[in-house]
Amino acid sequence: MRILKPRFVIIVCLIFYCIFVFSPVVQALVPIKQEQLIYGLSAFNGEDYLGRYRDIFCPQSEDTIYVLNDHDNVFLPTYSLVYFWPDKKAFFADRVSLNEPVKGRLEILRDGDIIRSLSKTKFVYFLPEGPYSTKTEVVVGKKAEVEYEKFCKAVVEREMLTRKFQSEQEQYQKRKRELQERIIEGEDIQGEVFPIAPQVPPELREDIPYVTEPVEVYLVNIEEGNYKMRIRAAGGKIVEKSEKNLVAISPRKKKGIGYEIIPEAKYSQREYSADWSENIYLADDDIFYLRPYSQERYNELEYEKAKDPQNEGSKEKWEWVRIEPRKDIFLQLHKRRKLIEEIMEKAYFVKSISGPTRSYTILEYRESEMPYSHFSGYKFDLSSKGRGTYTVRAIDLIDGKSIEFGERKIILVKNVDDWLLYLPVFLPALIGFLAFVRKKRNDFRVRDSNV
Amino acid sequence: MAFGKVHIIAVLVKKELKLVFFDWIFYLTICAVFLISSFILENIIGSIQGRGIRAGSDPLIFPYLVAMSLSMVYISLSSVVSIVKEKNEGTLLVLFYGPIRLISYILSKYFKELIAYGVVVIFIVIYFLFISFLTNLNLSIEFVQIIISSFFLASCLIGLGLFISTLTTGITKAIILFILIVLGFSGIEILHRLLLNLSLVTGSTTLGYFRESAGIISKIMVVISPLSYFLRSYDAVYSKAPGAYSVYLCFSIIYTLFFLLCSRFMLKYKGIIPKG
């Protein structure tokens, strides 16, 4: 076998290298980063601030920013390196390499007139139920700094309490082990003082409100309408590429109540009923829990853009947006327009039962017996009420009136053998056969008379 | 005079309906409608039983829509064939030697198909009442409203079918033309709805353009497609908008009248005997 010449091998390698490096596949893997003025956003989505969880921003490719009207929305314009990631079909910002805040005042214009000229203000996210709180508030100005200082102080105090509790726990364990060893050795420990297990201090049982580090941002809170916005630098010049359209959106007038449905047997498989025209169908699960929440209907395009300017939506579609749990109501259960039961909200504890199939038992929460409650809701037990169709109505706790669009039908579906569903097919088949026979008979009669 | 015309129409309708009700294809269509509806219902009930609980709109609506569209195919094709068949056989000419006027003839064809559809709907309602009794799935007020709007859709399709029947000379030609028109209407409507339901992830400008284009065509379809009237009235039922519902039903009446008049004009213009 002839040995390949080194020059030939080098040339082949070079060709392959060039093909590999300049191929579009390889080029696509290396994103091209471009310095851009981007608006970092944490717009309120009706329930929460999504900017708390991920980096949401408006790249240069988007010319309009949507926000919810009459809510505090956080704007933080920066110069960052932006790149397009084809897999996600979205722009991302490399804030590690460049994250320089844009200086100046944020001007909001309506019909060409400046209606607001905003300077930066300190802001923090305030999570009242701790870091996993479902509710997020925005605190601004001096209060933001005060809250942050309070939080830092509380963290230090908590740390000290934790350490103190840990050392008490260690001492208790040590003393317990010591006594156990003496018992094993056969020593008589009568008259010795038995240690008492230290209790978790009440301050440690509950989460303290969580506060993020203060950041300087523009806080935009405007009424419904179409605006223009831009940043004016200290020298009076408009910052290049800072101009955007700003649209403040509001929900459609029709509001209603949505329900989260938790079946007792399948606790983790929840259902949601947002539209009032929907029904709840039950096959086997006669026990279930409803969690009503207020909701608003938004235009899909506007709402999706308000969540993230890079989202898409349709101008022609509307979507229900979950706002917050309704605590100012109770539920009524009706059957054939007759009130059967009034159900109040209660807290529940969920116990999972291990076994070949995962199942749950939901118990009414008792503070003395259970560490915490998993959820609050309205329990419906239809097992003793017979099959049929029921109606759930949401009633206002204050005026006792039924809440508009808060009604749902509950239909208990009967178990049916499949073959029974096909039984009606025989009806037209039979009539068709009879019609066919009669027609044939008539035809014969006509033929006979002709003959 | 008017009574005389009505009497003529009634006699013609009676004669035509006799043929329909003694035709085994009519019953075969209903059997097929029931069979497919049962299959869909079996799946829906199975899914509720599998999950134990389900929140959603009336599960009887979807099988009804399928049943309705299947019966609509039969009725529309029957209307498409009706005039062109008589034209080709030459029986149409004989008919007009008597006291029958063009409009009476067209109206008799129209009412025959509409009554035939009504009978199919009666069968379907009996079927769904039986299913409702078996499963406890109620027939909602929305269901009744959709049945009413389906009559208006049938009316539009019969009108369009009769017009095509007067327009063409061969049965195959008439059927192909009608299918192409209806497929075009429904295709655009379905494509538009599909595009609206596609993922909201950004970056795909092509999808955006498609969506926009389908949206513009769909706006034109709102005026020219009977299917669009039906879908809009269906949306109006669920958004509890009786005004919009009535408007689309009125559109359907105008649409039907327009095509019935066009059919009369076409018969008069082209003659009742195929040329050549």
Interface residues (C-beta under 8 A of the other chain):
Chain A: F84 P86 K88 K89 A90 Y259 I261 P263 A265 K266 Q269 E271 Y272 S273 D275 S277 E278 N279 I280 Y281 L282 A283 D284 D285 F288 E300 E304 Q310 N311 E312 G313 S314 K315 E316 K317 R387 G388 T389 R408 K409 I411 L412 V413 K414 N415 V416 D418 L420 L421 Y422 L423 P424 V425 L427 P428 A429 I431 G432 F433 A435 F436 R438 K439
Chain B: F21 F22 D23 W24 F26 Y27 L28 I30 C31 F34 L35 S38 L41 E42 I45 I48 Q49 R51 G52 I53 R54 A55 G56 S57 D58 P59 F123 I126 Y127 F130 I131 L134 T135 N136 L137 N138 E142 L196 L200 V201 T202 G203 S204 L207 G208 R211 G215 Y238 K240
